[in-house]
Amino acid sequence: MRWLGALVLMLSLLLPLSLVDAAFQEKKSDNPPTTTKVRGTLPAGYRKLGLRDDQVQRIYKIQADYGTKIGELQKQIDKLRSEMSAEREKVLTPDQLKRYKEVRAGEKTAEK
């Protein structure tokens, strides 16, 4: 019981300090840091190379930059695939299109 009382006392003393620290952090955040660390994951095997922190940060930045470019290209690819599918379906007769959709629906239920 004595430990519980001591724990409650310590927490009650530390809580106001954490609130003051949080208020200080809010004021401090008005001036953003000049260097921000980029987060990411390294490719397989890179951890074993003994990379310096600046090398890791450069790799993360490269991956982020190319990831954005790849994402934009992937959207274009998806759009082109959708357009291709629509164009292919225009070639089919109404009966063939109906049958195609039935076949596709059967494949999707068979996969589940």
PASEBA-1860 file (N, C-alpha, C; in nm, 3 decimals):
! residues 112
1> MRWLGALV> 0.082/-0.119/0.000/0.000/0.000/0.000/0.087/0.125/0.000 ~ 0.197/0.119/0.072/0.286/0.234/0.082/0.343/0.267/-0.057 ~ 0.372/0.160/-0.137/0.427/0.182/-0.271/0.325/0.250/-0.361 ~ 0.201/0.210/-0.346/0.096/0.269/-0.427/0.081/0.417/-0.397 ~ 0.087/0.452/-0.269/0.077/0.593/-0.231/0.195/0.673/-0.285 ~ 0.314/0.613/-0.280/0.433/0.680/-0.332/0.422/0.698/-0.484 ~ 0.371/0.597/-0.551/0.354/0.605/-0.695/0.256/0.715/-0.734 ~ 0.146/0.723/-0.663/0.046/0.827/-0.689/0.106/0.964/-0.664
9> LMLSLLLP> 0.183/0.979/-0.559/0.247/1.106/-0.528/0.346/1.146/-0.638 ~ 0.425/1.050/-0.685/0.523/1.079/-0.789/0.452/1.121/-0.919 ~ 0.346/1.049/-0.952/0.273/1.083/-1.074/0.208/1.221/-1.065 ~ 0.156/1.253/-0.947/0.093/1.384/-0.931/0.196/1.496/-0.939 ~ 0.319/1.468/-0.901/0.425/1.569/-0.912/0.477/1.580/-1.056 ~ 0.481/1.470/-1.127/0.534/1.471/-1.263/0.435/1.520/-1.367 ~ 0.307/1.502/-1.343/0.206/1.541/-1.440/0.212/1.690/-1.473 ~ 0.217/1.779/-1.374/0.227/1.921/-1.409/0.353/1.953/-1.489
17> LSLVDAAF> 0.463/1.884/-1.458/0.586/1.908/-1.533/0.570/1.868/-1.680 ~ 0.499/1.759/-1.703/0.479/1.717/-1.842/0.389/1.816/-1.916 ~ 0.293/1.877/-1.846/0.208/1.976/-1.910/0.286/2.101/-1.945 ~ 0.376/2.142/-1.856/0.462/2.257/-1.883/0.553/2.226/-2.001 ~ 0.608/2.105/-2.004/0.696/2.065/-2.114/0.619/2.064/-2.245 ~ 0.494/2.017/-2.243/0.413/2.014/-2.365/0.386/2.156/-2.414 ~ 0.358/2.247/-2.323/0.336/2.386/-2.361/0.462/2.446/-2.420 ~ 0.577/2.413/-2.361/0.705/2.462/-2.412/0.731/2.406/-2.552
25> QEKKSDNP> 0.699/2.279/-2.572/0.720/2.217/-2.703/0.634/2.285/-2.809 ~ 0.511/2.324/-2.774/0.425/2.391/-2.871/0.486/2.524/-2.914 ~ 0.538/2.601/-2.819/0.601/2.728/-2.852/0.728/2.704/-2.932 ~ 0.800/2.602/-2.896/0.926/2.571/-2.962/0.902/2.528/-3.107 ~ 0.788/2.467/-3.137/0.760/2.416/-3.270/0.736/2.527/-3.372 ~ 0.725/2.654/-3.327/0.709/2.763/-3.420/0.830/2.776/-3.512 ~ 0.945/2.736/-3.464/1.066/2.737/-3.544/1.100/2.592/-3.579 ~ 1.056/2.545/-3.696/1.083/2.405/-3.730/1.232/2.379/-3.743
33> PTTTKVRG> 1.275/2.258/-3.711/1.417/2.226/-3.720/1.464/2.236/-3.865 ~ 1.590/2.271/-3.881/1.645/2.288/-4.016/1.666/2.154/-4.085 ~ 1.693/2.051/-4.008/1.711/1.919/-4.068/1.607/1.825/-4.010 ~ 1.530/1.764/-4.098/1.433/1.666/-4.053/1.477/1.530/-4.103 ~ 1.459/1.433/-4.019/1.499/1.297/-4.056/1.387/1.231/-4.135 ~ 1.426/1.172/-4.244/1.333/1.097/-4.326/1.329/0.955/-4.273 ~ 1.210/0.896/-4.274/1.197/0.759/-4.225/1.166/0.667/-4.341 ~ 1.209/0.545/-4.328/1.183/0.447/-4.432/1.241/0.313/-4.393
41> TLPAGYRK> 1.254/0.228/-4.490/1.316/0.098/-4.468/1.428/0.080/-4.568 ~ 1.531/0.016/-4.523/1.645/-0.010/-4.611/1.622/-0.137/-4.690 ~ 1.679/-0.144/-4.810/1.669/-0.269/-4.887/1.738/-0.384/-4.814 ~ 1.702/-0.504/-4.852/1.759/-0.623/-4.789/1.911/-0.620/-4.797 ~ 1.975/-0.646/-4.686/2.121/-0.654/-4.680/2.190/-0.523/-4.649 ~ 2.122/-0.410/-4.661/2.186/-0.281/-4.638/2.222/-0.259/-4.491 ~ 2.147/-0.316/-4.400/2.177/-0.298/-4.257/2.314/-0.355/-4.222 ~ 2.355/-0.457/-4.294/2.482/-0.525/-4.264/2.603/-0.451/-4.320
49> LGLRDDQV> 2.580/-0.339/-4.389/2.689/-0.268/-4.453/2.754/-0.163/-4.364 ~ 2.697/-0.138/-4.248/2.755/-0.040/-4.157/2.742/0.102/-4.212 ~ 2.626/0.136/-4.264/2.604/0.268/-4.323/2.605/0.376/-4.215 ~ 2.658/0.491/-4.252/2.651/0.608/-4.163/2.509/0.662/-4.166 ~ 2.476/0.743/-4.067/2.342/0.800/-4.058/2.310/0.885/-4.181 ~ 2.407/0.960/-4.231/2.381/1.044/-4.348/2.356/0.959/-4.472 ~ 2.421/0.843/-4.482/2.398/0.754/-4.595/2.256/0.696/-4.589 ~ 2.216/0.656/-4.469/2.081/0.601/-4.450/1.978/0.706/-4.489
57> QRIYKIQA> 1.999/0.830/-4.445/1.905/0.937/-4.477/1.899/0.964/-4.628 ~ 2.013/0.959/-4.695/2.015/0.979/-4.840/1.940/0.867/-4.912 ~ 1.957/0.743/-4.865/1.886/0.629/-4.926/1.736/0.645/-4.905 ~ 1.694/0.683/-4.784/1.553/0.704/-4.757/1.495/0.813/-4.848 ~ 1.570/0.921/-4.866/1.524/1.031/-4.951/1.512/0.986/-5.096 ~ 1.610/0.911/-5.145/1.606/0.859/-5.281/1.483/0.772/-5.299 ~ 1.459/0.683/-5.204/1.343/0.593/-5.212/1.213/0.671/-5.209 ~ 1.207/0.776/-5.128/1.085/0.857/-5.121/1.062/0.930/-5.253
65> DYGTKIGE> 1.168/0.987/-5.310/1.155/1.059/-5.438/1.110/0.966/-5.550 ~ 1.175/0.852/-5.561/1.139/0.758/-5.666/1.005/0.692/-5.638 ~ 0.972/0.674/-5.511/0.841/0.617/-5.477/0.728/0.705/-5.526 ~ 0.746/0.836/-5.515/0.646/0.930/-5.565/0.634/0.918/-5.716 ~ 0.747/0.914/-5.785/0.746/0.902/-5.932/0.682/0.770/-5.975 ~ 0.717/0.663/-5.907/0.662/0.532/-5.939/0.511/0.530/-5.915 ~ 0.467/0.593/-5.807/0.324/0.600/-5.778/0.247/0.672/-5.887 ~ 0.304/0.783/-5.936/0.239/0.857/-6.044/0.231/0.772/-6.171
73> LQKQIDKL> 0.339/0.704/-6.202/0.339/0.617/-6.320/0.242/0.501/-6.304 ~ 0.231/0.448/-6.182/0.139/0.337/-6.157/-0.005/0.380/-6.181 ~ -0.037/0.504/-6.143/-0.172/0.556/-6.171/-0.197/0.562/-6.320 ~ -0.096/0.605/-6.396/-0.110/0.611/-6.542/-0.129/0.470/-6.599 ~ -0.053/0.374/-6.549/-0.064/0.235/-6.595/-0.204/0.181/-6.567 ~ -0.253/0.206/-6.445/-0.387/0.159/-6.408/-0.493/0.219/-6.499 ~ -0.479/0.348/-6.530/-0.574/0.415/-6.618/-0.569/0.354/-6.758 ~ -0.449/0.330/-6.809/-0.434/0.271/-6.942/-0.491/0.130/-6.947
81> RSEMSAER> -0.471/0.052/-6.841/-0.527/-0.083/-6.837/-0.679/-0.079/-6.839 ~ -0.735/0.017/-6.765/-0.880/0.031/-6.762/-0.933/0.070/-6.900 ~ -0.864/0.163/-6.966/-0.904/0.204/-7.101/-0.892/0.087/-7.199 ~ -0.786/0.009/-7.186/-0.765/-0.106/-7.273/-0.880/-0.206/-7.257 ~ -0.917/-0.232/-7.133/-1.024/-0.326/-7.105/-1.156/-0.277/-7.166 ~ -1.183/-0.149/-7.153/-1.306/-0.093/-7.209/-1.305/-0.104/-7.361 ~ -1.192/-0.079/-7.424/-1.181/-0.089/-7.569/-1.201/-0.234/-7.616 ~ -1.142/-0.328/-7.541/-1.159/-0.470/-7.577/-1.305/-0.510/-7.569
89> EKVLTPDQ> -1.374/-0.464/-7.466/-1.514/-0.500/-7.448/-1.602/-0.441/-7.556 ~ -1.561/-0.329/-7.616/-1.638/-0.270/-7.726/-1.637/-0.359/-7.850 ~ -1.538/-0.445/-7.862/-1.527/-0.536/-7.976/-1.629/-0.649/-7.966 ~ -1.667/-0.685/-7.845/-1.757/-0.798/-7.823/-1.901/-0.763/-7.858 ~ -1.975/-0.863/-7.898/-2.119/-0.846/-7.920/-2.188/-0.842/-7.784 ~ -2.311/-0.793/-7.776/-2.381/-0.791/-7.647/-2.389/-0.929/-7.581 ~ -2.413/-1.035/-7.660/-2.419/-1.170/-7.604/-2.282/-1.213/-7.550 ~ -2.178/-1.183/-7.626/-2.043/-1.219/-7.582/-2.006/-1.143/-7.455
97> LKRYKEVR> -2.042/-1.016/-7.448/-2.012/-0.936/-7.330/-2.086/-0.991/-7.208 ~ -2.211/-1.030/-7.228/-2.289/-1.089/-7.118/-2.223/-1.218/-7.071 ~ -2.184/-1.302/-7.164/-2.119/-1.430/-7.131/-1.986/-1.405/-7.062 ~ -1.912/-1.307/-7.111/-1.782/-1.273/-7.051/-1.800/-1.233/-6.905 ~ -1.898/-1.149/-6.879/-1.922/-1.106/-6.740/-1.964/-1.223/-6.652 ~ -2.040/-1.318/-6.707/-2.078/-1.437/-6.631/-1.955/-1.522/-6.598 ~ -1.869/-1.539/-6.697/-1.746/-1.616/-6.676/-1.659/-1.551/-6.570 ~ -1.643/-1.419/-6.581/-1.561/-1.346/-6.483/-1.620/-1.356/-6.343
105> AGEKTAEK> -1.752/-1.348/-6.331/-1.817/-1.359/-6.200/-1.795/-1.498/-6.142 ~ -1.799/-1.601/-6.228/-1.776/-1.738/-6.183/-1.633/-1.757/-6.135 ~ -1.537/-1.693/-6.202/-1.397/-1.703/-6.162/-1.375/-1.638/-6.027 ~ -1.440/-1.524/-6.005/-1.422/-1.453/-5.879/-1.479/-1.532/-5.762 ~ -1.595/-1.598/-5.781/-1.653/-1.677/-5.673/-1.573/-1.803/-5.650 ~ -1.511/-1.857/-5.756/-1.430/-1.979/-5.741/-1.301/-1.948/-5.665 ~ -1.249/-1.826/-5.676/-1.126/-1.788/-5.606/-1.148/-1.778/-5.457 ~ -1.269/-1.743/-5.415/-1.297/-1.725/-5.272/-1.316/-1.855/-5.207
END
